[in-house]
Amino acid sequence: MSEALLHRTLTHLKALVAFDTQNPPRRIGTDGIFDYLQAQLPGFACTVTDLGAGAVSLLAIRGKPSTLFNVHLDTVPVAPGWSQDPHVLTIHSDRAVGLGACDIKGAAAALLAAAEVSTGDAAFLFSSDEEANDARCIAAFLASDHGFTDVIVSEPTGCEAVLAHRGISAAMVRFTGTSGHASKISDPMQSAVHQALRWGNAALDLAAGQSHHRFGGLTGMPFNIGKVEGGIKANMIAAAAELRLGFRPLPTQSANELHAAFAALLPGIDYEITFSGPPLPAGDTAQAEQRRLQARDFAEGLNLPIGHAVDFWTEAALFSQAGLNAIVFGPGDIAQAHSADEWVALSQLQKAVDHYISILE
């Protein structure tokens, strides 16, 4: 890739990083970053859809493409420890630093640069609601008469095509105790906090029991209790407690069956599934394997290097569930995502633009 094209990519990335698209709070409108994108895509027919609460998408089409590129523009909130203004892109000899540079505005910038120097059919779906448990953009797109058969979902994969990843599921568990003076507690389970602690230990054991499961180089099932709160003070028996959990099942594991097992660990709890995303590829074992092979053929047809299955979740699974050929591909390393001083390697942006141009020519 020429220096001029890298310069254009970084110019776009600087502009995109400058827009505050943190999610939450997802204060994102139809102007701002979407006005910028449309201005950079002459010759594209653009449709902006506002789904409310900061969930906005832009579908940009040139010609009659069958393949769709999807990039989310929202970022996680600013993590503690940043050494610079997160919304000012800083370019070093080997990297570009800024909020969302890796996840995944770098891909958006590379696509804009590639679109400028190519003339082939192209379709881009930019969305703004991937980073929170209130995603609407992809569901609304898939419910439309879109006509696409293949999709490349942008996430940091080191510019390798990822054909498979884990699902994702989250739940909230509520525990109810009986309030009273702590000196009079006769049964530890009278306390909602005690219930939460015992349930948590049992849940950790249950999750550890999944370590024998394997799929495509992935092992076991990541499980995390992310938040526990309840009670008032040490000398009061807690009448209520709440716990939030998440886990990442393999394509061969049933999220619903796992939720049922977690819910059965303690009778009487209020167990609410708050989010559940399918694995990639989606479907039963036979469907998943067929879709994986189709995705491999698709990636190979585009001359994309094929990488290993990954632990993190992407919205490619939603496209797969809807029957599209779905792969994950983009610049950067997931290790740099969601971190202070988030960055993407310039060499990764170079590779991404080269691949995008090859696909769009």
N, C-alpha and C positions, 0 to 999 in steps of 0.2 A: 504494500500500500504506500502511496506517495505521502510525502510530508504534508502536502496541501490537504489531502483527504483526512489525515490524522488531525490536522489543525481544524478542519470543519467539524469533525466529530467532537473535539474538545470544546469548540465554540458552542455547539448545541448542548453539550453536557453542562457547561457553565451556566447556560440560560435555564436549563431544566432544574438543576440543583438549587438555583436561586428562588424557585417557587416553593413555598412552604406547603407541602402536601402530607404532613404528618397524620397518621391514622392509628389511634385516636389523636386529636379530636375530629379529624376529617372535615375541616372547614374548607371544603373545595367546591367551587362553583363552576359554571359553564364557561367562564372567561379565563383569565390568567393563563395557566399552562396550556389550556385547550386552544385559546386564541393563538398562542405561540406555535403550537403544532400545526394548526391549519395554515398559518402564514408560511410555513416551511414546506408545504405540500401542494404546490401549484400543479394543476392537472389531475388532482385527485377529487373525486366526489366525496364530500365529508358530511357525516350525519352525527350530530351531538345528541345524546340521550341523557336526560336528567331524571334519575330514579329517586331523588330525594335524599336528604340527610348526607349530602356530600358524595353520593354514589353517582358518578358521571362517567360516561363512556364516549369515545369518539371512534367511529368506523370510517376509515379512509380507503377508498377503492380507486384503482387505476386499471382500466381495461376490464378483462373478464377472468380474474384469477380463480383457481380452485383451492389454493393454499392460503391460509390466514396466519399472520404473525400476531401474537397477543403479548402485550407488555403492560404490566401494572405500573402506575405512576405514583401511587401512594407509598409512603415510607413509614417505618416505625417511628415512635417518638425519639427525641434526642436522648441518647444514653449518657450517663454521667461519665466525665473524664475527657471530654473533647478538649483539644488544645487550640482550637481555632473556631471561628464562626462556622457552624455546620452547613450553612446555606451559601457559603462562598467557596467555590471550587479552587483548590490549590493544586498546582501541577508541579510535580517533582520530576527528576530525571527518569524515573521508572514507573510512576504511578500518579493517579489523580485522586485527590482526597476531597470528600464532601458527602453530606447525607444523601443516601440513595444512589451514589455513584456506582456502587457494586450491585445493589438490590433495589431496582434494576434499571435505573435511568441511563446507565451506560449503554444498554442494549437499545433503548429508545433513541439515544443520540446517534448510535451507529446505523440504525435503520434510516434515520433522516438523512445522514450523509450518503448512504448507499442509494437512497431514492433519488438524490440529486444527480447522480452520475449514471443512472440506469434508465431504461425506457420500457422494460417489460411489464407485464401484468403484475399488480401488487395489491395486497390488502392488509391493512394494519388495524387492529382493535386495541386502542389504548383505554385502560380502565383505572379506576381510582379507589377500589374498595377491597383489595386482596388482604391487607394486613390486619384486619379485625374480623370478629365473628359476626359480621353483618354484610356479607357479600351479596350483591344484587346484579352486578353488571354482566357477569358470565351467564347467569341463569336467564336474564332477560334476552341476551343475545341468542342463546340456544333455543329459546322459546319462539324465536322469529323464523321466518322463512329465509334463512341465510344462504343456503345453497353450497356451502363449503364442505369439502370432503377431508381435508388435511389441515392440521394446525401445528404451528411451532410456537410453543409457550416459552417466553423468555424468563429465565432464572439463572443464577450464577452456576454454571456447570463446567467452567474451564474450557468453553468452546468445544464441548463434546456432546453428542446427542444422547440423552438419557431416555431409556425406554421403559424403565420401571422405578417406582418408589413406593414407600409406605403410605398407608392411609393415615388419617388423623381423626381423633375423637376426643371430646371433652365432656365433662359432666360436673354438676354441682350437687353436693350431698349435704342435706340438712339434718341435724340431730336435735332431738328434743329431750330435755331433762326436767327435773323438778327442782325449783329454786329452794334455797334454805341456808341455814347457818352451817358453815363448813365443819364445825365441831360436832354436828349431829348427822354427818353423812354415814349411812350404814351400808350402803351398796355403792361401790364405785361407779356403777352404771347409772346412778341417779344423776350424775353430771353429764351434760351434753358434751363437754370438752373431753371427758374421759372416754366417752363413746367414740368421738372422732379419732382420738389417739389409738384406741384398740382397733377400730375399723382400718385406720391407716396402716398399722402394722400388718394386719391380715391382707390388705390389698397389696402391699409391697411383696409379701410372700407369694401371693397369687401371680403377680407379674413376673417374679423371679422364676416361677415354675414354667414360664413360656420360653425359657432360654434354649430349649432344644429345637425350636422351630427355625427353619432355614428357607430362604428364597433368594435366588439370584445373587448370592454373595452377601446378603443381609442375614443377620443372626439375632434371635431373640426379639424382645418387644420393649422399647423404651417406654418407661412409665414415670410420671412425675406428679407429685402433689405440690401444686404451685402456691396454694394459699390456704391457711387455716385461721379462723378467727371465731371468737366466742367468749362468753363469760364477762365478768366485770372486774373482780379482784380476788385475791387469794383466799379471803375468808367467806366468800359467797359461792355456793354451789351453782354452777352454770346451768341456766335453763335452756339455752340455745347455743348452737355452734354451727358453723358452715365451713365446708371444705370444697376446694376446686381442684380437679385432677385432669390430666390429659395422658393419652397413650397413643402409640404409633404402631398399629398392627401391620403385619405383612400382607401381601395380596392373598395369601392362603389362609388368613385368619378372619373370622367373622367378628366385626366390631359389635354387632348386636348381641352375640353370644357372650362376648367378654363383658359388656355392660351388665348383662343379666347375672353373670357370675359375681361381679363386684357388688351389685345391688343385694345379692343374697347373703353377703357376708355378715350382715347384722339385721335381724328382723325389725321392722318398724321405722326404718329410716326413709327419708324423702329423697329419692335418687332421680335427678333430672338430667337428661342428655341435653347439653347446650349447643354442641356442634359436632358434626360428623361428616368427614369427607372421604370418598372412596379411594382406594389405592390406584396406582397406575401400573399396568392396565386394569381397567375396571371389568367387572363381570365375574361369573363363576370360573372355576379352574380352566375349563375348556375354552371359554370365551377369552379369558385373560391371555392364554397362550396364543390363541389365534391372533389377537390384537397385538401382542408383542411382536410376532413374526411380521405382521403387516407394517408395524412401525419401523422395524429393522429394515425392511425393503424400502420404505419411504426415505429413511435417513441415508441409506446407501445410494439410492437414486439421486440424492442431492449432494453426494460426495462429502458427507459429514462424518467425521470420526465418531465411532460409537463408544460411549463410556459405560461405566458400571452403574448398577442400580444405586440409588441414594436414599438416605434416611429422611430427608426433609420432604414436606408435602408441597405440591403445586396444584394450580387449577387445571393443569393438563388432565388430571383425573376426571374432572367434570366434563371436559370435551370427550374423553374416552368413553365415559359412561353414556354420553349422548350418541355414540356410534362413530365419532370422527377418529381418523388416524391421528394420534397425538404423540408428539415427542417434546422433550424439554431441552432447550439449547440457548446458551447465552454466555457473555463474557463474565469473567470474575470467578472468585472462589467463595463458597458459602461461609468459609471461616472468617471472611472480612465483613460479611453482612451483619446488620443489627449491632454493630460494635462502635465504640468511640473511635473517632478518626477513621471512619469507614473509607476504604479505597478500592480502586480497580487498577490493575496493571495496564500500562499503555500497550504492552504487547498483546494483551487480551482484546483490547479494543481494536487493534490492528487485525487480529485474526477474525474477529466478528464481522468487521466491515468487509473483509475479503470474501467471507462466506456469503454474506448477505448480497453483495454485488453479483456473485456467481449465480445465486438463486434468482435474482430479480432481472438479470440481463435477458 
